[in-house]
Amino acid sequence: MIRTLALTLRQWGAWDDTWNLPKRITFVVDRTGHVRYVEPGTLAIETDRTLDALTKLARAK
């Protein structure tokens, strides 16, 4: 089931007021809608950490 969360970039902590632009952030959200992993900034580009977070989440079930 896909659910839309009506949150602004500021509410997600993904807005840079200095540059007036969104920040790069990777979120892993489980099926219940809980944020289980956050990778902010330039590290969000590195997918290895995101893959590790997804693997841990899958094993926890």
PyMOL Python script that loads the backbone (N, CA, C, O; Angstrom):
from pymol import cmd

cmd.read_pdbstr("""\
ATOM      1  N   MET A   1       0.843  -1.172   0.000  1.00  0.00           N
ATOM      2  CA  MET A   1       0.000   0.000   0.000  1.00  0.00           C
ATOM      3  C   MET A   1       0.893   1.243   0.000  1.00  0.00           C
ATOM      4  O   MET A   1       1.814   1.356   0.809  1.00  0.00           O
ATOM      5  N   ILE A   2       0.619   2.144  -0.889  1.00  0.00           N
ATOM      6  CA  ILE A   2       1.373   3.394  -0.953  1.00  0.00           C
ATOM      7  C   ILE A   2       0.559   4.472  -0.259  1.00  0.00           C
ATOM      8  O   ILE A   2      -0.629   4.655  -0.525  1.00  0.00           O
ATOM      9  N   ARG A   3       1.234   5.179   0.637  1.00  0.00           N
ATOM     10  CA  ARG A   3       0.581   6.229   1.401  1.00  0.00           C
ATOM     11  C   ARG A   3       1.361   7.519   1.206  1.00  0.00           C
ATOM     12  O   ARG A   3       2.592   7.514   1.238  1.00  0.00           O
ATOM     13  N   THR A   4       0.666   8.605   1.007  1.00  0.00           N
ATOM     14  CA  THR A   4       1.315   9.898   0.840  1.00  0.00           C
ATOM     15  C   THR A   4       1.351  10.618   2.174  1.00  0.00           C
ATOM     16  O   THR A   4       0.337  10.727   2.864  1.00  0.00           O
ATOM     17  N   LEU A   5       2.519  11.104   2.526  1.00  0.00           N
ATOM     18  CA  LEU A   5       2.675  11.894   3.741  1.00  0.00           C
ATOM     19  C   LEU A   5       2.760  13.359   3.336  1.00  0.00           C
ATOM     20  O   LEU A   5       3.667  13.751   2.602  1.00  0.00           O
ATOM     21  N   ALA A   6       1.847  14.147   3.800  1.00  0.00           N
ATOM     22  CA  ALA A   6       1.801  15.560   3.425  1.00  0.00           C
ATOM     23  C   ALA A   6       2.728  16.372   4.323  1.00  0.00           C
ATOM     24  O   ALA A   6       2.277  17.173   5.143  1.00  0.00           O
ATOM     25  N   LEU A   7       4.022  16.154   4.157  1.00  0.00           N
ATOM     26  CA  LEU A   7       5.018  16.870   4.945  1.00  0.00           C
ATOM     27  C   LEU A   7       5.872  17.726   4.022  1.00  0.00           C
ATOM     28  O   LEU A   7       6.189  17.329   2.901  1.00  0.00           O
ATOM     29  N   THR A   8       6.234  18.892   4.503  1.00  0.00           N
ATOM     30  CA  THR A   8       7.104  19.760   3.715  1.00  0.00           C
ATOM     31  C   THR A   8       8.555  19.308   3.850  1.00  0.00           C
ATOM     32  O   THR A   8       8.895  18.531   4.742  1.00  0.00           O
ATOM     33  N   LEU A   9       9.397  19.801   2.961  1.00  0.00           N
ATOM     34  CA  LEU A   9      10.825  19.479   3.050  1.00  0.00           C
ATOM     35  C   LEU A   9      11.406  19.942   4.376  1.00  0.00           C
ATOM     36  O   LEU A   9      12.282  19.280   4.932  1.00  0.00           O
ATOM     37  N   ARG A  10      10.935  21.059   4.884  1.00  0.00           N
ATOM     38  CA  ARG A  10      11.413  21.543   6.194  1.00  0.00           C
ATOM     39  C   ARG A  10      11.040  20.565   7.303  1.00  0.00           C
ATOM     40  O   ARG A  10      11.849  20.304   8.193  1.00  0.00           O
ATOM     41  N   GLN A  11       9.837  20.029   7.260  1.00  0.00           N
ATOM     42  CA  GLN A  11       9.405  19.078   8.282  1.00  0.00           C
ATOM     43  C   GLN A  11      10.228  17.789   8.242  1.00  0.00           C
ATOM     44  O   GLN A  11      10.417  17.145   9.274  1.00  0.00           O
ATOM     45  N   TRP A  12      10.708  17.417   7.080  1.00  0.00           N
ATOM     46  CA  TRP A  12      11.566  16.245   6.941  1.00  0.00           C
ATOM     47  C   TRP A  12      13.012  16.563   7.304  1.00  0.00           C
ATOM     48  O   TRP A  12      13.839  15.657   7.401  1.00  0.00           O
ATOM     49  N   GLY A  13      13.322  17.840   7.505  1.00  0.00           N
ATOM     50  CA  GLY A  13      14.699  18.244   7.770  1.00  0.00           C
ATOM     51  C   GLY A  13      15.532  18.259   6.508  1.00  0.00           C
ATOM     52  O   GLY A  13      16.756  18.131   6.553  1.00  0.00           O
ATOM     53  N   ALA A  14      14.859  18.418   5.382  1.00  0.00           N
ATOM     54  CA  ALA A  14      15.525  18.316   4.082  1.00  0.00           C
ATOM     55  C   ALA A  14      15.574  19.651   3.343  1.00  0.00           C
ATOM     56  O   ALA A  14      15.629  19.674   2.113  1.00  0.00           O
ATOM     57  N   TRP A  15      15.553  20.744   4.068  1.00  0.00           N
ATOM     58  CA  TRP A  15      15.587  22.057   3.422  1.00  0.00           C
ATOM     59  C   TRP A  15      16.758  22.863   3.960  1.00  0.00           C
ATOM     60  O   TRP A  15      16.964  22.940   5.171  1.00  0.00           O
ATOM     61  N   ASP A  16      17.517  23.457   3.062  1.00  0.00           N
ATOM     62  CA  ASP A  16      18.670  24.283   3.416  1.00  0.00           C
ATOM     63  C   ASP A  16      18.268  25.748   3.270  1.00  0.00           C
ATOM     64  O   ASP A  16      18.175  26.268   2.158  1.00  0.00           O
ATOM     65  N   ASP A  17      18.028  26.410   4.410  1.00  0.00           N
ATOM     66  CA  ASP A  17      17.605  27.808   4.382  1.00  0.00           C
ATOM     67  C   ASP A  17      18.691  28.738   3.852  1.00  0.00           C
ATOM     68  O   ASP A  17      18.388  29.788   3.286  1.00  0.00           O
ATOM     69  N   THR A  18      19.946  28.359   4.031  1.00  0.00           N
ATOM     70  CA  THR A  18      21.044  29.199   3.557  1.00  0.00           C
ATOM     71  C   THR A  18      21.006  29.344   2.041  1.00  0.00           C
ATOM     72  O   THR A  18      21.145  30.449   1.515  1.00  0.00           O
ATOM     73  N   TRP A  19      20.820  28.238   1.346  1.00  0.00           N
ATOM     74  CA  TRP A  19      20.837  28.242  -0.119  1.00  0.00           C
ATOM     75  C   TRP A  19      19.436  28.221  -0.716  1.00  0.00           C
ATOM     76  O   TRP A  19      19.279  28.328  -1.932  1.00  0.00           O
ATOM     77  N   ASN A  20      18.418  28.083   0.130  1.00  0.00           N
ATOM     78  CA  ASN A  20      17.032  28.032  -0.325  1.00  0.00           C
ATOM     79  C   ASN A  20      16.814  26.884  -1.329  1.00  0.00           C
ATOM     80  O   ASN A  20      16.163  27.040  -2.362  1.00  0.00           O
ATOM     81  N   LEU A  21      17.387  25.735  -0.975  1.00  0.00           N
ATOM     82  CA  LEU A  21      17.308  24.537  -1.811  1.00  0.00           C
ATOM     83  C   LEU A  21      17.085  23.306  -0.934  1.00  0.00           C
ATOM     84  O   LEU A  21      17.414  23.318   0.253  1.00  0.00           O
ATOM     85  N   PRO A  22      16.525  22.242  -1.519  1.00  0.00           N
ATOM     86  CA  PRO A  22      16.406  21.002  -0.744  1.00  0.00           C
ATOM     87  C   PRO A  22      17.762  20.337  -0.573  1.00  0.00           C
ATOM     88  O   PRO A  22      18.631  20.425  -1.440  1.00  0.00           O
ATOM     89  N   LYS A  23      17.924  19.668   0.566  1.00  0.00           N
ATOM     90  CA  LYS A  23      19.141  18.896   0.834  1.00  0.00           C
ATOM     91  C   LYS A  23      18.980  17.492   0.258  1.00  0.00           C
ATOM     92  O   LYS A  23      17.862  17.017   0.058  1.00  0.00           O
ATOM     93  N   ARG A  24      20.097  16.841  -0.004  1.00  0.00           N
ATOM     94  CA  ARG A  24      20.062  15.447  -0.447  1.00  0.00           C
ATOM     95  C   ARG A  24      19.987  14.565   0.801  1.00  0.00           C
ATOM     96  O   ARG A  24      20.881  14.595   1.647  1.00  0.00           O
ATOM     97  N   ILE A  25      18.922  13.787   0.906  1.00  0.00           N
ATOM     98  CA  ILE A  25      18.727  12.884   2.041  1.00  0.00           C
ATOM     99  C   ILE A  25      18.084  11.599   1.530  1.00  0.00           C
ATOM    100  O   ILE A  25      17.175  11.636   0.701  1.00  0.00           O
ATOM    101  N   THR A  26      18.560  10.473   2.029  1.00  0.00           N
ATOM    102  CA  THR A  26      17.940   9.186   1.729  1.00  0.00           C
ATOM    103  C   THR A  26      17.202   8.714   2.977  1.00  0.00           C
ATOM    104  O   THR A  26      17.772   8.668   4.067  1.00  0.00           O
ATOM    105  N   PHE A  27      15.932   8.365   2.806  1.00  0.00           N
ATOM    106  CA  PHE A  27      15.116   7.824   3.886  1.00  0.00           C
ATOM    107  C   PHE A  27      14.743   6.387   3.545  1.00  0.00           C
ATOM    108  O   PHE A  27      14.429   6.084   2.394  1.00  0.00           O
ATOM    109  N   VAL A  28      14.775   5.504   4.536  1.00  0.00           N
ATOM    110  CA  VAL A  28      14.220   4.159   4.395  1.00  0.00           C
ATOM    111  C   VAL A  28      13.020   4.115   5.329  1.00  0.00           C
ATOM    112  O   VAL A  28      13.143   4.288   6.541  1.00  0.00           O
ATOM    113  N   VAL A  29      11.853   3.877   4.732  1.00  0.00           N
ATOM    114  CA  VAL A  29      10.595   3.859   5.478  1.00  0.00           C
ATOM    115  C   VAL A  29      10.025   2.447   5.389  1.00  0.00           C
ATOM    116  O   VAL A  29       9.914   1.883   4.301  1.00  0.00           O
ATOM    117  N   ASP A  30       9.662   1.875   6.551  1.00  0.00           N
ATOM    118  CA  ASP A  30       9.127   0.511   6.529  1.00  0.00           C
ATOM    119  C   ASP A  30       7.661   0.516   6.102  1.00  0.00           C
ATOM    120  O   ASP A  30       7.073   1.574   5.874  1.00  0.00           O
ATOM    121  N   ARG A  31       7.090  -0.658   6.000  1.00  0.00           N
ATOM    122  CA  ARG A  31       5.709  -0.784   5.510  1.00  0.00           C
ATOM    123  C   ARG A  31       4.679  -0.136   6.421  1.00  0.00           C
ATOM    124  O   ARG A  31       3.578   0.196   5.980  1.00  0.00           O
ATOM    125  N   THR A  32       5.027   0.044   7.681  1.00  0.00           N
ATOM    126  CA  THR A  32       4.088   0.681   8.607  1.00  0.00           C
ATOM    127  C   THR A  32       4.211   2.198   8.596  1.00  0.00           C
ATOM    128  O   THR A  32       3.460   2.890   9.284  1.00  0.00           O
ATOM    129  N   GLY A  33       5.156   2.717   7.817  1.00  0.00           N
ATOM    130  CA  GLY A  33       5.320   4.162   7.708  1.00  0.00           C
ATOM    131  C   GLY A  33       6.352   4.757   8.643  1.00  0.00           C
ATOM    132  O   GLY A  33       6.488   5.979   8.712  1.00  0.00           O
ATOM    133  N   HIS A  34       7.082   3.920   9.366  1.00  0.00           N
ATOM    134  CA  HIS A  34       8.114   4.410  10.279  1.00  0.00           C
ATOM    135  C   HIS A  34       9.432   4.600   9.534  1.00  0.00           C
ATOM    136  O   HIS A  34       9.859   3.736   8.769  1.00  0.00           O
ATOM    137  N   VAL A  35      10.058   5.730   9.768  1.00  0.00           N
ATOM    138  CA  VAL A  35      11.373   5.978   9.189  1.00  0.00           C
ATOM    139  C   VAL A  35      12.378   5.137   9.964  1.00  0.00           C
ATOM    140  O   VAL A  35      12.528   5.305  11.174  1.00  0.00           O
ATOM    141  N   ARG A  36      13.058   4.243   9.279  1.00  0.00           N
ATOM    142  CA  ARG A  36      13.987   3.316   9.920  1.00  0.00           C
ATOM    143  C   ARG A  36      15.447   3.687   9.704  1.00  0.00           C
ATOM    144  O   ARG A  36      16.323   3.215  10.429  1.00  0.00           O
ATOM    145  N   TYR A  37      15.712   4.528   8.715  1.00  0.00           N
ATOM    146  CA  TYR A  37      17.099   4.886   8.407  1.00  0.00           C
ATOM    147  C   TYR A  37      17.105   6.226   7.690  1.00  0.00           C
ATOM    148  O   TYR A  37      16.261   6.488   6.833  1.00  0.00           O
ATOM    149  N   VAL A  38      18.061   7.068   8.046  1.00  0.00           N
ATOM    150  CA  VAL A  38      18.231   8.370   7.399  1.00  0.00           C
ATOM    151  C   VAL A  38      19.710   8.559   7.099  1.00  0.00           C
ATOM    152  O   VAL A  38      20.562   8.383   7.970  1.00  0.00           O
ATOM    153  N   GLU A  39      20.000   8.916   5.866  1.00  0.00           N
ATOM    154  CA  GLU A  39      21.381   9.202   5.460  1.00  0.00           C
ATOM    155  C   GLU A  39      21.393  10.603   4.853  1.00  0.00           C
ATOM    156  O   GLU A  39      21.004  10.780   3.698  1.00  0.00           O
ATOM    157  N   PRO A  40      21.836  11.599   5.622  1.00  0.00           N
ATOM    158  CA  PRO A  40      21.803  12.980   5.132  1.00  0.00           C
ATOM    159  C   PRO A  40      23.058  13.372   4.351  1.00  0.00           C
ATOM    160  O   PRO A  40      24.092  12.706   4.408  1.00  0.00           O
ATOM    161  N   GLY A  41      22.924  14.469   3.627  1.00  0.00           N
ATOM    162  CA  GLY A  41      24.074  15.093   2.974  1.00  0.00           C
ATOM    163  C   GLY A  41      24.675  14.290   1.847  1.00  0.00           C
ATOM    164  O   GLY A  41      24.000  13.487   1.202  1.00  0.00           O
ATOM    165  N   THR A  42      25.954  14.517   1.622  1.00  0.00           N
ATOM    166  CA  THR A  42      26.630  13.867   0.501  1.00  0.00           C
ATOM    167  C   THR A  42      26.705  12.360   0.669  1.00  0.00           C
ATOM    168  O   THR A  42      26.855  11.638  -0.317  1.00  0.00           O
ATOM    169  N   LEU A  43      26.603  11.869   1.901  1.00  0.00           N
ATOM    170  CA  LEU A  43      26.615  10.422   2.122  1.00  0.00           C
ATOM    171  C   LEU A  43      25.372   9.749   1.548  1.00  0.00           C
ATOM    172  O   LEU A  43      25.365   8.538   1.331  1.00  0.00           O
ATOM    173  N   ALA A  44      24.317  10.535   1.300  1.00  0.00           N
ATOM    174  CA  ALA A  44      23.085   9.978   0.745  1.00  0.00           C
ATOM    175  C   ALA A  44      23.315   9.408  -0.651  1.00  0.00           C
ATOM    176  O   ALA A  44      22.514   8.606  -1.133  1.00  0.00           O
ATOM    177  N   ILE A  45      24.388   9.809  -1.295  1.00  0.00           N
ATOM    178  CA  ILE A  45      24.707   9.312  -2.630  1.00  0.00           C
ATOM    179  C   ILE A  45      25.256   7.890  -2.555  1.00  0.00           C
ATOM    180  O   ILE A  45      25.083   7.109  -3.490  1.00  0.00           O
ATOM    181  N   GLU A  46      25.910   7.556  -1.460  1.00  0.00           N
ATOM    182  CA  GLU A  46      26.522   6.239  -1.302  1.00  0.00           C
ATOM    183  C   GLU A  46      25.449   5.203  -0.973  1.00  0.00           C
ATOM    184  O   GLU A  46      24.927   5.172   0.141  1.00  0.00           O
ATOM    185  N   THR A  47      25.130   4.370  -1.935  1.00  0.00           N
ATOM    186  CA  THR A  47      24.018   3.431  -1.770  1.00  0.00           C
ATOM    187  C   THR A  47      24.361   2.218  -0.914  1.00  0.00           C
ATOM    188  O   THR A  47      23.456   1.490  -0.505  1.00  0.00           O
ATOM    189  N   ASP A  48      25.634   1.977  -0.632  1.00  0.00           N
ATOM    190  CA  ASP A  48      26.007   0.822   0.194  1.00  0.00           C
ATOM    191  C   ASP A  48      25.379   0.889   1.578  1.00  0.00           C
ATOM    192  O   ASP A  48      24.895  -0.120   2.091  1.00  0.00           O
ATOM    193  N   ARG A  49      25.382   2.057   2.178  1.00  0.00           N
ATOM    194  CA  ARG A  49      24.799   2.203   3.522  1.00  0.00           C
ATOM    195  C   ARG A  49      23.291   2.004   3.490  1.00  0.00           C
ATOM    196  O   ARG A  49      22.717   1.421   4.409  1.00  0.00           O
ATOM    197  N   THR A  50      22.656   2.485   2.440  1.00  0.00           N
ATOM    198  CA  THR A  50      21.217   2.293   2.303  1.00  0.00           C
ATOM    199  C   THR A  50      20.904   0.815   2.132  1.00  0.00           C
ATOM    200  O   THR A  50      19.952   0.308   2.724  1.00  0.00           O
ATOM    201  N   LEU A  51      21.694   0.125   1.331  1.00  0.00           N
ATOM    202  CA  LEU A  51      21.505  -1.313   1.141  1.00  0.00           C
ATOM    203  C   LEU A  51      21.685  -2.063   2.456  1.00  0.00           C
ATOM    204  O   LEU A  51      20.927  -2.989   2.746  1.00  0.00           O
ATOM    205  N   ASP A  52      22.670  -1.679   3.246  1.00  0.00           N
ATOM    206  CA  ASP A  52      22.865  -2.291   4.568  1.00  0.00           C
ATOM    207  C   ASP A  52      21.646  -2.078   5.458  1.00  0.00           C
ATOM    208  O   ASP A  52      21.213  -2.997   6.154  1.00  0.00           O
ATOM    209  N   ALA A  53      21.094  -0.866   5.436  1.00  0.00           N
ATOM    210  CA  ALA A  53      19.911  -0.564   6.249  1.00  0.00           C
ATOM    211  C   ALA A  53      18.721  -1.404   5.803  1.00  0.00           C
ATOM    212  O   ALA A  53      17.972  -1.910   6.639  1.00  0.00           O
ATOM    213  N   LEU A  54      18.541  -1.557   4.504  1.00  0.00           N
ATOM    214  CA  LEU A  54      17.444  -2.377   3.990  1.00  0.00           C
ATOM    215  C   LEU A  54      17.629  -3.846   4.365  1.00  0.00           C
ATOM    216  O   LEU A  54      16.663  -4.527   4.709  1.00  0.00           O
ATOM    217  N   THR A  55      18.856  -4.327   4.300  1.00  0.00           N
ATOM    218  CA  THR A  55      19.147  -5.711   4.668  1.00  0.00           C
ATOM    219  C   THR A  55      18.840  -5.955   6.143  1.00  0.00           C
ATOM    220  O   THR A  55      18.235  -6.969   6.490  1.00  0.00           O
ATOM    221  N   LYS A  56      19.251  -5.038   7.007  1.00  0.00           N
ATOM    222  CA  LYS A  56      18.974  -5.172   8.445  1.00  0.00           C
ATOM    223  C   LYS A  56      17.477  -5.139   8.719  1.00  0.00           C
ATOM    224  O   LYS A  56      16.980  -5.892   9.557  1.00  0.00           O
ATOM    225  N   LEU A  57      16.759  -4.270   8.017  1.00  0.00           N
ATOM    226  CA  LEU A  57      15.314  -4.173   8.200  1.00  0.00           C
ATOM    227  C   LEU A  57      14.640  -5.476   7.769  1.00  0.00           C
ATOM    228  O   LEU A  57      13.727  -5.954   8.442  1.00  0.00           O
ATOM    229  N   ALA A  58      15.081  -6.045   6.661  1.00  0.00           N
ATOM    230  CA  ALA A  58      14.498  -7.299   6.172  1.00  0.00           C
ATOM    231  C   ALA A  58      14.774  -8.453   7.137  1.00  0.00           C
ATOM    232  O   ALA A  58      13.909  -9.302   7.350  1.00  0.00           O
ATOM    233  N   ARG A  59      15.959  -8.487   7.715  1.00  0.00           N
ATOM    234  CA  ARG A  59      16.314  -9.558   8.653  1.00  0.00           C
ATOM    235  C   ARG A  59      15.575  -9.434   9.980  1.00  0.00           C
ATOM    236  O   ARG A  59      15.376 -10.433  10.671  1.00  0.00           O
ATOM    237  N   ALA A  60      15.171  -8.238  10.339  1.00  0.00           N
ATOM    238  CA  ALA A  60      14.496  -8.005  11.618  1.00  0.00           C
ATOM    239  C   ALA A  60      13.078  -8.557  11.626  1.00  0.00           C
ATOM    240  O   ALA A  60      12.469  -8.678  12.688  1.00  0.00           O
ATOM    241  N   LYS A  61      12.556  -8.887  10.480  1.00  0.00           N
ATOM    242  CA  LYS A  61      11.170  -9.368  10.416  1.00  0.00           C
ATOM    243  C   LYS A  61      11.067 -10.842  10.631  1.00  0.00           C
ATOM    244  O   LYS A  61       9.968 -11.394  10.606  1.00  0.00           O
TER     245      LYS A  61
END
""", "prot")
cmd.dss("prot")
cmd.show_as("cartoon", "prot")
cmd.util.cbc("prot")
cmd.orient("prot")
